[in-house]
Amino acid sequence: MFRTVFSIGLFAVLGLIALKFIFGIFGFAVGLFVWLLFAALKIALIGLVIYFIIRLVSPETARRLRERWSRAG
């Protein structure tokens, strides 16, 4: 009987340790993904602002840029 109780307790503790480890890694991965997402959004926003400035100052250059990037896709 003590052996069964000890085995159940041991598996419960090992399960808790495994869950903490798995969710610790998962939490880190989610944090990294969110950080990369916000970094990409900042870079895209800066590029958009630069494009609109070029579009106001030199519409011909903006047209060439738009043609160059639209052909690439």
PDB file of N, CA, C, O and CB in Angstrom:
ATOM      1  N   MET A   1       0.824  -1.201   0.000  1.00  0.00           N
ATOM      2  CA  MET A   1       0.000   0.000   0.000  1.00  0.00           C
ATOM      3  C   MET A   1       0.870   1.267   0.000  1.00  0.00           C
ATOM      4  O   MET A   1       0.618   2.216  -0.743  1.00  0.00           O
ATOM      5  CB  MET A   1      -0.938  -0.003   1.217  1.00  0.00           C
ATOM      6  N   PHE A   2       1.902   1.249   0.860  1.00  0.00           N
ATOM      7  CA  PHE A   2       2.787   2.420   0.894  1.00  0.00           C
ATOM      8  C   PHE A   2       3.514   2.592  -0.436  1.00  0.00           C
ATOM      9  O   PHE A   2       3.775   3.707  -0.886  1.00  0.00           O
ATOM     10  CB  PHE A   2       3.808   2.291   2.039  1.00  0.00           C
ATOM     11  N   ARG A   3       3.832   1.453  -1.051  1.00  0.00           N
ATOM     12  CA  ARG A   3       4.515   1.500  -2.328  1.00  0.00           C
ATOM     13  C   ARG A   3       3.615   2.137  -3.390  1.00  0.00           C
ATOM     14  O   ARG A   3       4.100   2.924  -4.203  1.00  0.00           O
ATOM     15  CB  ARG A   3       4.946   0.090  -2.758  1.00  0.00           C
ATOM     16  N   THR A   4       2.322   1.819  -3.403  1.00  0.00           N
ATOM     17  CA  THR A   4       1.390   2.395  -4.365  1.00  0.00           C
ATOM     18  C   THR A   4       1.232   3.894  -4.127  1.00  0.00           C
ATOM     19  O   THR A   4       1.254   4.675  -5.078  1.00  0.00           O
ATOM     20  CB  THR A   4       0.026   1.696  -4.279  1.00  0.00           C
ATOM     21  N   VAL A   5       1.076   4.299  -2.878  1.00  0.00           N
ATOM     22  CA  VAL A   5       0.937   5.721  -2.555  1.00  0.00           C
ATOM     23  C   VAL A   5       2.210   6.473  -2.941  1.00  0.00           C
ATOM     24  O   VAL A   5       2.145   7.569  -3.499  1.00  0.00           O
ATOM     25  CB  VAL A   5       0.631   5.915  -1.047  1.00  0.00           C
ATOM     26  N   PHE A   6       3.366   5.879  -2.642  1.00  0.00           N
ATOM     27  CA  PHE A   6       4.635   6.512  -3.001  1.00  0.00           C
ATOM     28  C   PHE A   6       4.773   6.638  -4.517  1.00  0.00           C
ATOM     29  O   PHE A   6       5.232   7.667  -5.011  1.00  0.00           O
ATOM     30  CB  PHE A   6       5.813   5.711  -2.427  1.00  0.00           C
ATOM     31  N   SER A   7       4.380   5.599  -5.261  1.00  0.00           N
ATOM     32  CA  SER A   7       4.466   5.639  -6.727  1.00  0.00           C
ATOM     33  C   SER A   7       3.562   6.723  -7.311  1.00  0.00           C
ATOM     34  O   SER A   7       3.974   7.463  -8.205  1.00  0.00           O
ATOM     35  CB  SER A   7       4.091   4.274  -7.320  1.00  0.00           C
ATOM     36  N   ILE A   8       2.339   6.814  -6.810  1.00  0.00           N
ATOM     37  CA  ILE A   8       1.414   7.852  -7.294  1.00  0.00           C
ATOM     38  C   ILE A   8       1.967   9.236  -6.984  1.00  0.00           C
ATOM     39  O   ILE A   8       1.914  10.125  -7.834  1.00  0.00           O
ATOM     40  CB  ILE A   8       0.012   7.681  -6.655  1.00  0.00           C
ATOM     41  N   GLY A   9       2.492   9.430  -5.792  1.00  0.00           N
ATOM     42  CA  GLY A   9       3.078  10.719  -5.411  1.00  0.00           C
ATOM     43  C   GLY A   9       4.281  11.068  -6.264  1.00  0.00           C
ATOM     44  O   GLY A   9       4.450  12.215  -6.678  1.00  0.00           O
ATOM     45  N   LEU A  10       5.119  10.067  -6.526  1.00  0.00           N
ATOM     46  CA  LEU A  10       6.308  10.294  -7.352  1.00  0.00           C
ATOM     47  C   LEU A  10       5.914  10.700  -8.777  1.00  0.00           C
ATOM     48  O   LEU A  10       6.490  11.633  -9.337  1.00  0.00           O
ATOM     49  CB  LEU A  10       7.188   9.026  -7.385  1.00  0.00           C
ATOM     50  N   PHE A  11       4.933  10.000  -9.363  1.00  0.00           N
ATOM     51  CA  PHE A  11       4.479  10.362 -10.697  1.00  0.00           C
ATOM     52  C   PHE A  11       3.828  11.741 -10.729  1.00  0.00           C
ATOM     53  O   PHE A  11       3.972  12.474 -11.707  1.00  0.00           O
ATOM     54  CB  PHE A  11       3.508   9.325 -11.209  1.00  0.00           C
ATOM     55  N   ALA A  12       3.112  12.094  -9.663  1.00  0.00           N
ATOM     56  CA  ALA A  12       2.492  13.417  -9.600  1.00  0.00           C
ATOM     57  C   ALA A  12       3.556  14.510  -9.561  1.00  0.00           C
ATOM     58  O   ALA A  12       3.435  15.521 -10.253  1.00  0.00           O
ATOM     59  CB  ALA A  12       1.574  13.523  -8.369  1.00  0.00           C
ATOM     60  N   VAL A  13       4.592  14.311  -8.759  1.00  0.00           N
ATOM     61  CA  VAL A  13       5.671  15.300  -8.665  1.00  0.00           C
ATOM     62  C   VAL A  13       6.423  15.392  -9.986  1.00  0.00           C
ATOM     63  O   VAL A  13       6.733  16.488 -10.453  1.00  0.00           O
ATOM     64  CB  VAL A  13       6.644  14.941  -7.522  1.00  0.00           C
ATOM     65  N   LEU A  14       6.716  14.240 -10.588  1.00  0.00           N
ATOM     66  CA  LEU A  14       7.409  14.258 -11.892  1.00  0.00           C
ATOM     67  C   LEU A  14       6.548  14.927 -12.956  1.00  0.00           C
ATOM     68  O   LEU A  14       7.073  15.634 -13.817  1.00  0.00           O
ATOM     69  CB  LEU A  14       7.770  12.822 -12.336  1.00  0.00           C
ATOM     70  N   GLY A  15       5.238  14.717 -12.912  1.00  0.00           N
ATOM     71  CA  GLY A  15       4.335  15.373 -13.858  1.00  0.00           C
ATOM     72  C   GLY A  15       4.321  16.882 -13.676  1.00  0.00           C
ATOM     73  O   GLY A  15       4.317  17.631 -14.654  1.00  0.00           O
ATOM     74  N   LEU A  16       4.313  17.326 -12.430  1.00  0.00           N
ATOM     75  CA  LEU A  16       4.345  18.767 -12.169  1.00  0.00           C
ATOM     76  C   LEU A  16       5.653  19.391 -12.651  1.00  0.00           C
ATOM     77  O   LEU A  16       5.656  20.484 -13.217  1.00  0.00           O
ATOM     78  CB  LEU A  16       4.155  19.039 -10.673  1.00  0.00           C
ATOM     79  N   ILE A  17       6.758  18.692 -12.423  1.00  0.00           N
ATOM     80  CA  ILE A  17       8.050  19.200 -12.900  1.00  0.00           C
ATOM     81  C   ILE A  17       8.066  19.258 -14.425  1.00  0.00           C
ATOM     82  O   ILE A  17       8.558  20.228 -15.003  1.00  0.00           O
ATOM     83  CB  ILE A  17       9.212  18.314 -12.385  1.00  0.00           C
ATOM     84  N   ALA A  18       7.537  18.240 -15.072  1.00  0.00           N
ATOM     85  CA  ALA A  18       7.499  18.218 -16.540  1.00  0.00           C
ATOM     86  C   ALA A  18       6.611  19.338 -17.076  1.00  0.00           C
ATOM     87  O   ALA A  18       6.972  19.998 -18.050  1.00  0.00           O
ATOM     88  CB  ALA A  18       6.992  16.853 -17.047  1.00  0.00           C
ATOM     89  N   LEU A  19       5.453  19.559 -16.452  1.00  0.00           N
ATOM     90  CA  LEU A  19       4.565  20.645 -16.904  1.00  0.00           C
ATOM     91  C   LEU A  19       5.236  22.011 -16.729  1.00  0.00           C
ATOM     92  O   LEU A  19       5.142  22.870 -17.607  1.00  0.00           O
ATOM     93  CB  LEU A  19       3.228  20.610 -16.124  1.00  0.00           C
ATOM     94  N   LYS A  20       5.910  22.206 -15.600  1.00  0.00           N
ATOM     95  CA  LYS A  20       6.595  23.486 -15.389  1.00  0.00           C
ATOM     96  C   LYS A  20       7.677  23.687 -16.440  1.00  0.00           C
ATOM     97  O   LYS A  20       7.846  24.791 -16.958  1.00  0.00           O
ATOM     98  CB  LYS A  20       7.207  23.552 -13.974  1.00  0.00           C
ATOM     99  N   PHE A  21       8.404  22.634 -16.755  1.00  0.00           N
ATOM    100  CA  PHE A  21       9.453  22.730 -17.763  1.00  0.00           C
ATOM    101  C   PHE A  21       8.875  23.023 -19.139  1.00  0.00           C
ATOM    102  O   PHE A  21       9.368  23.903 -19.844  1.00  0.00           O
ATOM    103  CB  PHE A  21      10.265  21.446 -17.803  1.00  0.00           C
ATOM    104  N   ILE A  22       7.836  22.295 -19.525  1.00  0.00           N
ATOM    105  CA  ILE A  22       7.224  22.482 -20.855  1.00  0.00           C
ATOM    106  C   ILE A  22       6.625  23.874 -20.990  1.00  0.00           C
ATOM    107  O   ILE A  22       6.859  24.549 -21.993  1.00  0.00           O
ATOM    108  CB  ILE A  22       6.136  21.420 -21.106  1.00  0.00           C
ATOM    109  N   PHE A  23       5.858  24.314 -20.003  1.00  0.00           N
ATOM    110  CA  PHE A  23       5.238  25.631 -20.100  1.00  0.00           C
ATOM    111  C   PHE A  23       6.261  26.750 -19.929  1.00  0.00           C
ATOM    112  O   PHE A  23       6.040  27.866 -20.400  1.00  0.00           O
ATOM    113  CB  PHE A  23       4.138  25.770 -19.058  1.00  0.00           C
ATOM    114  N   GLY A  24       7.362  26.467 -19.269  1.00  0.00           N
ATOM    115  CA  GLY A  24       8.442  27.457 -19.196  1.00  0.00           C
ATOM    116  C   GLY A  24       9.044  27.702 -20.559  1.00  0.00           C
ATOM    117  O   GLY A  24       9.281  28.849 -20.937  1.00  0.00           O
ATOM    118  N   ILE A  25       9.295  26.640 -21.303  1.00  0.00           N
ATOM    119  CA  ILE A  25       9.828  26.781 -22.665  1.00  0.00           C
ATOM    120  C   ILE A  25       8.778  27.414 -23.573  1.00  0.00           C
ATOM    121  O   ILE A  25       9.102  28.278 -24.388  1.00  0.00           O
ATOM    122  CB  ILE A  25      10.271  25.403 -23.230  1.00  0.00           C
ATOM    123  N   PHE A  26       7.523  26.988 -23.438  1.00  0.00           N
ATOM    124  CA  PHE A  26       6.454  27.529 -24.268  1.00  0.00           C
ATOM    125  C   PHE A  26       6.279  29.027 -24.014  1.00  0.00           C
ATOM    126  O   PHE A  26       6.084  29.799 -24.953  1.00  0.00           O
ATOM    127  CB  PHE A  26       5.136  26.784 -24.000  1.00  0.00           C
ATOM    128  N   GLY A  27       6.347  29.431 -22.759  1.00  0.00           N
ATOM    129  CA  GLY A  27       6.240  30.849 -22.414  1.00  0.00           C
ATOM    130  C   GLY A  27       7.367  31.662 -23.024  1.00  0.00           C
ATOM    131  O   GLY A  27       7.144  32.775 -23.501  1.00  0.00           O
ATOM    132  N   PHE A  28       8.574  31.116 -23.011  1.00  0.00           N
ATOM    133  CA  PHE A  28       9.714  31.793 -23.616  1.00  0.00           C
ATOM    134  C   PHE A  28       9.505  31.932 -25.121  1.00  0.00           C
ATOM    135  O   PHE A  28       9.794  32.982 -25.696  1.00  0.00           O
ATOM    136  CB  PHE A  28      11.019  31.029 -23.321  1.00  0.00           C
ATOM    137  N   ALA A  29       9.000  30.867 -25.763  1.00  0.00           N
ATOM    138  CA  ALA A  29       8.781  30.909 -27.212  1.00  0.00           C
ATOM    139  C   ALA A  29       7.718  31.950 -27.569  1.00  0.00           C
ATOM    140  O   ALA A  29       7.873  32.678 -28.549  1.00  0.00           O
ATOM    141  CB  ALA A  29       8.361  29.519 -27.735  1.00  0.00           C
ATOM    142  N   VAL A  30       6.650  32.026 -26.790  1.00  0.00           N
ATOM    143  CA  VAL A  30       5.600  33.018 -27.047  1.00  0.00           C
ATOM    144  C   VAL A  30       6.155  34.420 -26.855  1.00  0.00           C
ATOM    145  O   VAL A  30       5.876  35.313 -27.655  1.00  0.00           O
ATOM    146  CB  VAL A  30       4.382  32.788 -26.119  1.00  0.00           C
ATOM    147  N   GLY A  31       6.932  34.619 -25.808  1.00  0.00           N
ATOM    148  CA  GLY A  31       7.548  35.927 -25.577  1.00  0.00           C
ATOM    149  C   GLY A  31       8.466  36.331 -26.713  1.00  0.00           C
ATOM    150  O   GLY A  31       8.464  37.486 -27.140  1.00  0.00           O
ATOM    151  N   LEU A  32       9.250  35.387 -27.203  1.00  0.00           N
ATOM    152  CA  LEU A  32      10.148  35.669 -28.325  1.00  0.00           C
ATOM    153  C   LEU A  32       9.360  36.005 -29.582  1.00  0.00           C
ATOM    154  O   LEU A  32       9.721  36.928 -30.312  1.00  0.00           O
ATOM    155  CB  LEU A  32      11.072  34.474 -28.588  1.00  0.00           C
ATOM    156  N   PHE A  33       8.282  35.263 -29.842  1.00  0.00           N
ATOM    157  CA  PHE A  33       7.444  35.528 -31.008  1.00  0.00           C
ATOM    158  C   PHE A  33       6.815  36.915 -30.932  1.00  0.00           C
ATOM    159  O   PHE A  33       6.795  37.637 -31.929  1.00  0.00           O
ATOM    160  CB  PHE A  33       6.354  34.464 -31.132  1.00  0.00           C
ATOM    161  N   VAL A  34       6.305  37.294 -29.773  1.00  0.00           N
ATOM    162  CA  VAL A  34       5.683  38.613 -29.621  1.00  0.00           C
ATOM    163  C   VAL A  34       6.726  39.701 -29.806  1.00  0.00           C
ATOM    164  O   VAL A  34       6.446  40.718 -30.441  1.00  0.00           O
ATOM    165  CB  VAL A  34       5.004  38.749 -28.237  1.00  0.00           C
ATOM    166  N   TRP A  35       7.925  39.510 -29.264  1.00  0.00           N
ATOM    167  CA  TRP A  35       8.985  40.507 -29.425  1.00  0.00           C
ATOM    168  C   TRP A  35       9.346  40.662 -30.903  1.00  0.00           C
ATOM    169  O   TRP A  35       9.489  41.784 -31.388  1.00  0.00           O
ATOM    170  CB  TRP A  35      10.235  40.111 -28.604  1.00  0.00           C
ATOM    171  N   LEU A  36       9.496  39.535 -31.628  1.00  0.00           N
ATOM    172  CA  LEU A  36       9.810  39.601 -33.051  1.00  0.00           C
ATOM    173  C   LEU A  36       8.684  40.249 -33.849  1.00  0.00           C
ATOM    174  O   LEU A  36       8.940  40.983 -34.803  1.00  0.00           O
ATOM    175  CB  LEU A  36      10.092  38.208 -33.590  1.00  0.00           C
ATOM    176  N   LEU A  37       7.431  39.979 -33.460  1.00  0.00           N
ATOM    177  CA  LEU A  37       6.292  40.582 -34.144  1.00  0.00           C
ATOM    178  C   LEU A  37       6.313  42.099 -34.001  1.00  0.00           C
ATOM    179  O   LEU A  37       6.128  42.821 -34.981  1.00  0.00           O
ATOM    180  CB  LEU A  37       4.979  40.017 -33.595  1.00  0.00           C
ATOM    181  N   PHE A  38       6.539  42.585 -32.776  1.00  0.00           N
ATOM    182  CA  PHE A  38       6.574  44.033 -32.572  1.00  0.00           C
ATOM    183  C   PHE A  38       7.780  44.668 -33.258  1.00  0.00           C
ATOM    184  O   PHE A  38       7.684  45.792 -33.751  1.00  0.00           O
ATOM    185  CB  PHE A  38       6.595  44.354 -31.081  1.00  0.00           C
ATOM    186  N   ALA A  39       8.911  43.969 -33.296  1.00  0.00           N
ATOM    187  CA  ALA A  39      10.082  44.499 -34.007  1.00  0.00           C
ATOM    188  C   ALA A  39       9.783  44.610 -35.501  1.00  0.00           C
ATOM    189  O   ALA A  39      10.148  45.601 -36.134  1.00  0.00           O
ATOM    190  CB  ALA A  39      11.324  43.596 -33.772  1.00  0.00           C
ATOM    191  N   ALA A  40       9.124  43.605 -36.065  1.00  0.00           N
ATOM    192  CA  ALA A  40       8.771  43.641 -37.493  1.00  0.00           C
ATOM    193  C   ALA A  40       7.764  44.754 -37.775  1.00  0.00           C
ATOM    194  O   ALA A  40       7.854  45.427 -38.802  1.00  0.00           O
ATOM    195  CB  ALA A  40       8.194  42.280 -37.943  1.00  0.00           C
ATOM    196  N   LEU A  41       6.809  44.951 -36.872  1.00  0.00           N
ATOM    197  CA  LEU A  41       5.838  46.027 -37.064  1.00  0.00           C
ATOM    198  C   LEU A  41       6.508  47.401 -37.012  1.00  0.00           C
ATOM    199  O   LEU A  41       6.156  48.292 -37.785  1.00  0.00           O
ATOM    200  CB  LEU A  41       4.737  45.942 -36.003  1.00  0.00           C
ATOM    201  N   LYS A  42       7.461  47.574 -36.116  1.00  0.00           N
ATOM    202  CA  LYS A  42       8.188  48.853 -36.034  1.00  0.00           C
ATOM    203  C   LYS A  42       8.971  49.113 -37.321  1.00  0.00           C
ATOM    204  O   LYS A  42       8.965  50.225 -37.848  1.00  0.00           O
ATOM    205  CB  LYS A  42       9.148  48.858 -34.818  1.00  0.00           C
ATOM    206  N   ILE A  43       9.645  48.074 -37.821  1.00  0.00           N
ATOM    207  CA  ILE A  43      10.415  48.224 -39.059  1.00  0.00           C
ATOM    208  C   ILE A  43       9.489  48.537 -40.228  1.00  0.00           C
ATOM    209  O   ILE A  43       9.811  49.391 -41.055  1.00  0.00           O
ATOM    210  CB  ILE A  43      11.230  46.947 -39.352  1.00  0.00           C
ATOM    211  N   ALA A  44       8.346  47.860 -40.311  1.00  0.00           N
ATOM    212  CA  ALA A  44       7.388  48.120 -41.388  1.00  0.00           C
ATOM    213  C   ALA A  44       6.830  49.539 -41.292  1.00  0.00           C
ATOM    214  O   ALA A  44       6.654  50.205 -42.313  1.00  0.00           O
ATOM    215  CB  ALA A  44       6.240  47.097 -41.343  1.00  0.00           C
ATOM    216  N   LEU A  45       6.556  49.999 -40.095  1.00  0.00           N
ATOM    217  CA  LEU A  45       6.035  51.360 -39.914  1.00  0.00           C
ATOM    218  C   LEU A  45       7.070  52.403 -40.330  1.00  0.00           C
ATOM    219  O   LEU A  45       6.728  53.398 -40.970  1.00  0.00           O
ATOM    220  CB  LEU A  45       5.618  51.586 -38.449  1.00  0.00           C
ATOM    221  N   ILE A  46       8.322  52.181 -39.971  1.00  0.00           N
ATOM    222  CA  ILE A  46       9.387  53.109 -40.373  1.00  0.00           C
ATOM    223  C   ILE A  46       9.529  53.117 -41.898  1.00  0.00           C
ATOM    224  O   ILE A  46       9.686  54.180 -42.500  1.00  0.00           O
ATOM    225  CB  ILE A  46      10.737  52.718 -39.705  1.00  0.00           C
ATOM    226  N   GLY A  47       9.474  51.934 -42.524  1.00  0.00           N
ATOM    227  CA  GLY A  47       9.542  51.859 -43.987  1.00  0.00           C
ATOM    228  C   GLY A  47       8.376  52.568 -44.653  1.00  0.00           C
ATOM    229  O   GLY A  47       8.550  53.222 -45.681  1.00  0.00           O
ATOM    230  N   LEU A  48       7.190  52.444 -44.074  1.00  0.00           N
ATOM    231  CA  LEU A  48       6.016  53.115 -44.622  1.00  0.00           C
ATOM    232  C   LEU A  48       6.156  54.634 -44.542  1.00  0.00           C
ATOM    233  O   LEU A  48       5.802  55.342 -45.484  1.00  0.00           O
ATOM    234  CB  LEU A  48       4.757  52.664 -43.883  1.00  0.00           C
ATOM    235  N   VAL A  49       6.669  55.129 -43.427  1.00  0.00           N
ATOM    236  CA  VAL A  49       6.873  56.570 -43.272  1.00  0.00           C
ATOM    237  C   VAL A  49       7.903  57.069 -44.284  1.00  0.00           C
ATOM    238  O   VAL A  49       7.716  58.116 -44.904  1.00  0.00           O
ATOM    239  CB  VAL A  49       7.328  56.903 -41.831  1.00  0.00           C
ATOM    240  N   ILE A  50       8.990  56.314 -44.447  1.00  0.00           N
ATOM    241  CA  ILE A  50      10.020  56.709 -45.423  1.00  0.00           C
ATOM    242  C   ILE A  50       9.439  56.712 -46.838  1.00  0.00           C
ATOM    243  O   ILE A  50       9.730  57.614 -47.624  1.00  0.00           O
ATOM    244  CB  ILE A  50      11.242  55.752 -45.349  1.00  0.00           C
ATOM    245  N   TYR A  51       8.616  55.704 -47.169  1.00  0.00           N
ATOM    246  CA  TYR A  51       7.994  55.645 -48.495  1.00  0.00           C
ATOM    247  C   TYR A  51       7.089  56.857 -48.733  1.00  0.00           C
ATOM    248  O   TYR A  51       7.124  57.460 -49.806  1.00  0.00           O
ATOM    249  CB  TYR A  51       7.184  54.343 -48.649  1.00  0.00           C
ATOM    250  N   PHE A  52       6.277  57.211 -47.725  1.00  0.00           N
ATOM    251  CA  PHE A  52       5.390  58.361 -47.912  1.00  0.00           C
ATOM    252  C   PHE A  52       6.165  59.676 -48.040  1.00  0.00           C
ATOM    253  O   PHE A  52       5.745  60.575 -48.769  1.00  0.00           O
ATOM    254  CB  PHE A  52       4.409  58.453 -46.751  1.00  0.00           C
ATOM    255  N   ILE A  53       7.279  59.789 -47.343  1.00  0.00           N
ATOM    256  CA  ILE A  53       8.120  60.984 -47.501  1.00  0.00           C
ATOM    257  C   ILE A  53       8.686  61.028 -48.919  1.00  0.00           C
ATOM    258  O   ILE A  53       8.673  62.080 -49.557  1.00  0.00           O
ATOM    259  CB  ILE A  53       9.273  60.998 -46.452  1.00  0.00           C
ATOM    260  N   ILE A  54       9.182  59.897 -49.413  1.00  0.00           N
ATOM    261  CA  ILE A  54       9.700  59.847 -50.788  1.00  0.00           C
ATOM    262  C   ILE A  54       8.578  60.156 -51.775  1.00  0.00           C
ATOM    263  O   ILE A  54       8.791  60.842 -52.775  1.00  0.00           O
ATOM    264  CB  ILE A  54      10.324  58.454 -51.095  1.00  0.00           C
ATOM    265  N   ARG A  55       7.377  59.644 -51.484  1.00  0.00           N
ATOM    266  CA  ARG A  55       6.242  59.887 -52.380  1.00  0.00           C
ATOM    267  C   ARG A  55       5.881  61.370 -52.441  1.00  0.00           C
ATOM    268  O   ARG A  55       5.493  61.870 -53.496  1.00  0.00           O
ATOM    269  CB  ARG A  55       5.027  59.075 -51.926  1.00  0.00           C
ATOM    270  N   LEU A  56       6.005  62.065 -51.332  1.00  0.00           N
ATOM    271  CA  LEU A  56       5.721  63.506 -51.327  1.00  0.00           C
ATOM    272  C   LEU A  56       6.820  64.302 -52.020  1.00  0.00           C
ATOM    273  O   LEU A  56       6.535  65.246 -52.757  1.00  0.00           O
ATOM    274  CB  LEU A  56       5.549  64.007 -49.896  1.00  0.00           C
ATOM    275  N   VAL A  57       8.077  63.923 -51.786  1.00  0.00           N
ATOM    276  CA  VAL A  57       9.211  64.681 -52.318  1.00  0.00           C
ATOM    277  C   VAL A  57       9.464  64.341 -53.785  1.00  0.00           C
ATOM    278  O   VAL A  57       9.691  65.236 -54.600  1.00  0.00           O
ATOM    279  CB  VAL A  57      10.473  64.404 -51.490  1.00  0.00           C
ATOM    280  N   SER A  58       9.424  63.059 -54.122  1.00  0.00           N
ATOM    281  CA  SER A  58       9.738  62.639 -55.485  1.00  0.00           C
ATOM    282  C   SER A  58       8.792  61.516 -55.912  1.00  0.00           C
ATOM    283  O   SER A  58       9.087  60.340 -55.695  1.00  0.00           O
ATOM    284  CB  SER A  58      11.216  62.179 -55.591  1.00  0.00           C
ATOM    285  N   PRO A  59       7.669  61.871 -56.513  1.00  0.00           N
ATOM    286  CA  PRO A  59       6.700  60.839 -56.913  1.00  0.00           C
ATOM    287  C   PRO A  59       7.254  59.837 -57.931  1.00  0.00           C
ATOM    288  O   PRO A  59       6.858  58.672 -57.926  1.00  0.00           O
ATOM    289  CB  PRO A  59       5.471  61.498 -57.488  1.00  0.00           C
ATOM    290  N   GLU A  60       8.162  60.279 -58.800  1.00  0.00           N
ATOM    291  CA  GLU A  60       8.733  59.372 -59.802  1.00  0.00           C
ATOM    292  C   GLU A  60       9.568  58.271 -59.129  1.00  0.00           C
ATOM    293  O   GLU A  60       9.493  57.108 -59.525  1.00  0.00           O
ATOM    294  CB  GLU A  60       9.605  60.164 -60.810  1.00  0.00           C
ATOM    295  N   THR A  61      10.354  58.633 -58.125  1.00  0.00           N
ATOM    296  CA  THR A  61      11.139  57.642 -57.394  1.00  0.00           C
ATOM    297  C   THR A  61      10.221  56.663 -56.671  1.00  0.00           C
ATOM    298  O   THR A  61      10.499  55.465 -56.632  1.00  0.00           O
ATOM    299  CB  THR A  61      12.084  58.330 -56.392  1.00  0.00           C
ATOM    300  N   ALA A  62       9.137  57.161 -56.102  1.00  0.00           N
ATOM    301  CA  ALA A  62       8.173  56.295 -55.415  1.00  0.00           C
ATOM    302  C   ALA A  62       7.534  55.322 -56.407  1.00  0.00           C
ATOM    303  O   ALA A  62       7.303  54.159 -56.075  1.00  0.00           O
ATOM    304  CB  ALA A  62       7.081  57.142 -54.712  1.00  0.00           C
ATOM    305  N   ARG A  63       7.250  55.793 -57.619  1.00  0.00           N
ATOM    306  CA  ARG A  63       6.671  54.921 -58.638  1.00  0.00           C
ATOM    307  C   ARG A  63       7.647  53.814 -59.014  1.00  0.00           C
ATOM    308  O   ARG A  63       7.250  52.658 -59.158  1.00  0.00           O
ATOM    309  CB  ARG A  63       6.281  55.730 -59.882  1.00  0.00           C
ATOM    310  N   ARG A  64       8.931  54.165 -59.175  1.00  0.00           N
ATOM    311  CA  ARG A  64       9.935  53.152 -59.510  1.00  0.00           C
ATOM    312  C   ARG A  64      10.100  52.128 -58.385  1.00  0.00           C
ATOM    313  O   ARG A  64      10.242  50.931 -58.634  1.00  0.00           O
ATOM    314  CB  ARG A  64      11.279  53.821 -59.808  1.00  0.00           C
ATOM    315  N   LEU A  65      10.081  52.613 -57.160  1.00  0.00           N
ATOM    316  CA  LEU A  65      10.163  51.688 -56.025  1.00  0.00           C
ATOM    317  C   LEU A  65       8.964  50.742 -56.007  1.00  0.00           C
ATOM    318  O   LEU A  65       9.121  49.540 -55.794  1.00  0.00           O
ATOM    319  CB  LEU A  65      10.243  52.467 -54.698  1.00  0.00           C
ATOM    320  N   ARG A  66       7.775  51.283 -56.229  1.00  0.00           N
ATOM    321  CA  ARG A  66       6.565  50.467 -56.227  1.00  0.00           C
ATOM    322  C   ARG A  66       6.619  49.427 -57.331  1.00  0.00           C
ATOM    323  O   ARG A  66       6.226  48.281 -57.114  1.00  0.00           O
ATOM    324  CB  ARG A  66       5.323  51.345 -56.387  1.00  0.00           C
ATOM    325  N   GLU A  67       7.098  49.802 -58.516  1.00  0.00           N
ATOM    326  CA  GLU A  67       7.215  48.856 -59.628  1.00  0.00           C
ATOM    327  C   GLU A  67       8.250  47.776 -59.324  1.00  0.00           C
ATOM    328  O   GLU A  67       8.033  46.601 -59.621  1.00  0.00           O
ATOM    329  CB  GLU A  67       7.588  49.594 -60.920  1.00  0.00           C
ATOM    330  N   ARG A  68       9.363  48.173 -58.739  1.00  0.00           N
ATOM    331  CA  ARG A  68      10.421  47.214 -58.429  1.00  0.00           C
ATOM    332  C   ARG A  68       9.921  46.171 -57.449  1.00  0.00           C
ATOM    333  O   ARG A  68      10.166  44.981 -57.649  1.00  0.00           O
ATOM    334  CB  ARG A  68      11.653  47.928 -57.860  1.00  0.00           C
ATOM    335  N   TRP A  69       9.224  46.580 -56.389  1.00  0.00           N
ATOM    336  CA  TRP A  69       8.777  45.638 -55.368  1.00  0.00           C
ATOM    337  C   TRP A  69       7.560  44.853 -55.809  1.00  0.00           C
ATOM    338  O   TRP A  69       7.357  43.733 -55.339  1.00  0.00           O
ATOM    339  CB  TRP A  69       8.472  46.366 -54.086  1.00  0.00           C
ATOM    340  N   SER A  70       6.745  45.400 -56.694  1.00  0.00           N
ATOM    341  CA  SER A  70       5.570  44.648 -57.127  1.00  0.00           C
ATOM    342  C   SER A  70       5.951  43.556 -58.134  1.00  0.00           C
ATOM    343  O   SER A  70       5.266  42.537 -58.224  1.00  0.00           O
ATOM    344  CB  SER A  70       4.529  45.597 -57.742  1.00  0.00           C
ATOM    345  N   ARG A  71       7.020  43.755 -58.881  1.00  0.00           N
ATOM    346  CA  ARG A  71       7.486  42.728 -59.810  1.00  0.00           C
ATOM    347  C   ARG A  71       8.153  41.575 -59.079  1.00  0.00           C
ATOM    348  O   ARG A  71       8.140  40.443 -59.562  1.00  0.00           O
ATOM    349  CB  ARG A  71       8.451  43.328 -60.819  1.00  0.00           C
ATOM    350  N   ALA A  72       8.734  41.852 -57.923  1.00  0.00           N
ATOM    351  CA  ALA A  72       9.441  40.810 -57.179  1.00  0.00           C
ATOM    352  C   ALA A  72       8.466  39.747 -56.669  1.00  0.00           C
ATOM    353  O   ALA A  72       8.867  38.600 -56.475  1.00  0.00           O
ATOM    354  CB  ALA A  72      10.217  41.426 -56.003  1.00  0.00           C
ATOM    355  N   GLY A  73       7.198  40.100 -56.448  1.00  0.00           N
ATOM    356  CA  GLY A  73       6.248  39.144 -55.877  1.00  0.00           C
ATOM    357  C   GLY A  73       5.501  38.428 -56.857  1.00  0.00           C
ATOM    358  O   GLY A  73       4.667  37.592 -56.509  1.00  0.00           O
TER     359      GLY A  73
END
